[in-house]
Amino acid sequence: MSQLPRELALRIALAARVLPDVDVPRLIEILHEKVGMPLDDEKLKSITVTNLKTGIGSLDGEEDGEDIDIGLANIKLAVRYLWGEETDDGLPEVKPYKDGDMPESIRVGVASNSGELLNGHFGSCLRFLVYQLSKDEYRLIDIRSTIGADDSDDRNLFRVNLVKDCHVLFMQSVGGPAAAKIIRADIYPIKVPEVTDAVEQLKTFQQVFDAPPPWMAKALGKSAEERKRFSSHD
């Protein structure tokens, strides 16, 4: 990796981060197998979704790649990174927010790799989109890069601390040990396997405000009596 030009190395590193369980050395091995050595811009741009998928599958003993646990959307995104076509230019606009702006609201994190999509796995997503959400309003209040996790002794804990002010965290997937750390931080993890628009997911979740579960009622500042009433309606 150190012998590669910096721009190519970055493209490979970004691609690896959106492919769960495929680290940089493993991805380089796949690329060497598919397009040869040494890697250059032209070779990276020759990578296709099909040969990346089969390359990952062959390392898992699945030669056609059909049974691997990496979604097609993530493989397509990885290919765009390898081609150098995916950048951070499409990030949504963060809006000003101060405590008290949205009464009876909660804070929601979304694991994301591009734009305003919910398309990230907890342990490898590039960033967390952080929203303030009420029954009738949503507002993107922060975008938090996970790049610092790579230098942390405990990458999962680093990521948890990035969103420790959130009540809910949406992601495509999460491993058991990481999920336990999320829950211990009083964050409610929700898996959404299919790539979806973050705002659409938030709008769907707003329906929960009509009869919030006890943990959510507590986050909304409801009294113990009110939380008990909500619980009796479950």
C-alpha positions in Angstrom: 0.0 0.0 0.0 2.9 2.4 0.8 4.3 2.0 -2.7 1.0 3.1 -4.3 0.5 6.8 -5.2 -1.4 8.5 -2.4 -4.6 9.1 -4.5 -4.8 5.4 -5.5 -4.1 4.3 -2.0 -7.0 6.5 -0.7 -9.4 5.1 -3.3 -8.6 1.5 -2.2 -8.9 2.4 1.5 -12.3 4.0 1.0 -13.5 1.0 -1.1 -12.4 -1.4 1.7 -14.2 0.6 4.3 -17.6 0.0 2.7 -17.0 -3.7 2.3 -17.6 -5.4 5.7 -14.9 -7.9 6.6 -12.7 -7.0 3.6 -9.7 -5.1 4.9 -7.2 -3.2 2.7 -4.7 -6.1 2.3 -7.5 -8.4 1.3 -8.9 -6.0 -1.2 -5.5 -5.5 -2.7 -5.1 -9.2 -3.1 -8.4 -9.3 -4.9 -7.4 -6.5 -7.2 -4.1 -8.1 -8.0 -6.0 -11.3 -8.9 -8.5 -9.5 -11.2 -6.3 -6.9 -12.9 -2.7 -7.8 -12.2 0.2 -5.8 -10.8 1.2 -3.1 -10.4 -2.0 -1.3 -9.7 -2.6 2.0 -11.5 -5.4 4.3 -12.4 -6.3 2.5 -15.6 -6.4 -0.9 -13.8 -8.6 0.4 -11.0 -11.0 1.9 -13.5 -11.3 -1.5 -15.2 -12.7 -3.1 -12.1 -16.4 -4.1 -12.5 -19.1 -4.9 -9.9 -19.1 -8.5 -11.2 -15.4 -9.2 -10.9 -15.2 -7.5 -7.5 -18.1 -9.6 -6.3 -16.6 -12.8 -7.6 -13.2 -11.9 -6.2 -14.7 -11.4 -2.7 -16.7 -14.6 -3.1 -13.6 -16.7 -4.2 -11.8 -15.8 -0.9 -14.9 -17.0 1.0 -15.1 -20.2 -1.0 -18.1 -19.0 -3.0 -16.7 -18.8 -6.5 -19.8 -17.1 -8.0 -20.0 -14.7 -5.1 -23.7 -15.2 -4.8 -23.7 -16.2 -1.1 -21.5 -13.5 0.3 -23.0 -11.2 3.0 -22.0 -7.9 1.3 -24.9 -6.1 -0.3 -24.8 -5.3 -4.0 -25.2 -1.6 -3.2 -22.0 -1.6 -1.1 -20.1 -3.4 -3.8 -21.3 -0.8 -6.4 -20.2 2.0 -4.0 -16.8 0.3 -3.6 -16.3 0.2 -7.3 -17.1 3.9 -7.6 -14.5 4.6 -5.0 -12.0 2.5 -6.9 -12.8 4.4 -10.1 -12.3 7.7 -8.3 -15.8 8.8 -9.0 -17.2 8.9 -5.5 -16.4 12.0 -3.5 -17.8 13.9 -0.4 -19.2 16.6 -2.6 -22.7 15.3 -2.3 -22.9 15.6 1.5 -26.2 17.2 2.7 -26.2 20.6 4.4 -26.0 20.8 8.2 -28.5 23.2 9.7 -28.0 25.2 12.9 -29.5 23.8 16.1 -29.4 24.6 19.8 -30.9 22.8 22.7 -34.6 23.6 23.0 -35.2 24.4 19.3 -37.3 21.2 18.9 -39.4 20.4 22.0 -40.1 16.7 22.6 -37.5 15.5 20.1 -34.8 12.8 20.1 -31.4 12.6 18.5 -30.9 10.0 15.8 -27.7 8.8 14.2 -27.5 7.2 10.7 -24.5 5.2 9.5 -23.7 6.4 6.0 -21.1 6.1 3.2 -22.4 8.6 0.7 -24.8 11.6 0.4 -27.8 11.3 2.7 -28.2 7.6 2.4 -28.6 5.0 5.1 -26.0 2.6 3.6 -23.4 2.1 6.2 -22.4 -0.8 8.5 -21.6 0.3 12.0 -18.0 -1.0 12.0 -17.0 0.3 8.6 -19.2 3.3 7.7 -17.4 6.5 6.7 -19.6 8.8 8.8 -22.6 9.2 11.0 -25.3 11.7 10.0 -26.9 13.1 13.1 -30.5 14.4 13.1 -32.8 16.0 15.7 -36.2 14.4 15.2 -39.6 15.3 16.5 -43.1 14.1 15.5 -43.4 16.8 12.9 -39.8 17.9 12.1 -36.3 16.5 11.3 -33.1 18.5 11.1 -29.6 17.4 10.1 -27.5 18.9 12.9 -24.1 17.3 12.4 -21.9 15.0 10.2 -19.3 13.1 12.1 -16.4 11.4 10.3 -15.3 8.0 11.6 -11.7 8.4 10.2 -10.3 8.6 13.7 -11.5 5.1 14.5 -8.7 3.6 12.4 -6.1 4.8 14.9 -8.1 3.8 18.0 -7.3 0.9 20.3 -11.0 0.1 20.4 -12.6 1.1 17.0 -16.1 0.1 18.1 -15.9 2.1 21.3 -14.6 5.1 19.3 -17.6 4.9 17.0 -20.0 4.6 19.9 -18.5 7.7 21.5 -19.1 9.6 18.3 -22.8 9.1 18.7 -23.1 8.8 22.5 -25.6 11.8 22.5 -27.9 9.9 20.2 -31.0 8.0 21.4 -31.3 5.9 18.2 -28.8 4.6 15.7 -29.8 3.3 12.3 -27.3 1.1 10.3 -27.3 -1.7 7.7 -25.7 -4.2 10.1 -23.7 -4.5 13.3 -21.8 -7.3 15.0 -22.8 -8.7 18.4 -20.0 -7.2 20.5 -20.4 -3.7 18.9 -24.2 -3.9 19.4 -23.6 -4.6 23.1 -21.5 -1.5 23.4 -24.1 0.6 21.6 -26.8 -0.6 24.0 -24.6 0.0 27.1 -24.3 3.6 25.9 -28.2 3.8 26.1 -28.5 4.0 22.3 -31.2 2.0 20.6 -29.7 0.2 17.6 -31.9 -0.5 14.6 -30.8 -2.5 11.6 -32.1 -1.6 8.1 -30.4 -4.1 5.7 -31.5 -2.4 2.5 -30.0 0.8 1.3 -32.5 3.6 1.9 -32.8 7.4 1.9 -32.1 8.6 5.5 -34.9 11.1 5.4 -37.4 8.5 4.3 -36.3 6.3 7.2 -36.8 9.2 9.6 -40.2 10.0 8.3 -41.2 6.3 8.8 -39.8 6.4 12.3 -41.8 9.5 13.2 -44.9 7.3 13.4 -43.5 5.9 16.6 -44.0 9.2 18.3 -47.8 8.5 18.4 -47.2 5.7 20.9 -43.5 5.7 21.9 -42.1 2.7 23.8 -40.9 3.4 27.4 -37.3 4.1 26.5 -38.3 6.6 23.9 -40.9 8.2 26.2 -38.2 8.7 28.8 -35.9 10.3 26.2 -38.8 12.6 25.2 -39.0 13.7 28.9 -42.3 12.0 29.6 -43.2 11.5 33.3 -43.1 8.0 34.8 -46.9 8.0 34.8 -47.0 8.9 31.1 -44.4 6.2 30.3 -46.5 3.6 32.2 -49.5 4.6 30.2 -47.6 4.2 26.9 -46.3 0.8 28.0 -49.8 -0.4 28.7 -50.7 0.4 25.1 -48.0 -1.9 23.7 
